[in-house]
Amino acid sequence: VQLQASGGGSVQAGGSLRLSCTTSGITFNQYAMAWFRQAPGKEREFVAGITRSDGGKRYADAVKGRFTISRDNAENTVYLQMNSLKPEDTAVHYCAADSMRGYWSVSVALNDYQYWGQGTLVTVSS
């Protein structure tokens, strides 16, 4: 199983980035997908998640209205469009996959995810 995250980089505040996470070794449409992030010295936290069905999405309050999660089941890929970036968004961003929740569910808990990508660094300067 591989989850390959990409798209991170350095941008100025107010800028945008689009993260991608391409998976292999799993039946992608059987997994809810999520993005988490971990800033230096902080715990890993939930950012956004999307159900298997693509019918439900959840966002952390800190990113609502700025970030959009989406998935392409034909490409086995989940995306995170990040707009209006702020310095506090600086973190390593990880994608994660979960097959244990219900078809219409997506969890915000780290321990509910079975597979993780390697992370991609997002740096936002003021």
Summary of the structure (lengths in Angstrom):
residues: 126
radius of gyration: 13.4
end to end distance: 37.3
largest distance: 40.5
contacts: 393
relative contact order: 0.32
helix: 7%
strand: 48%
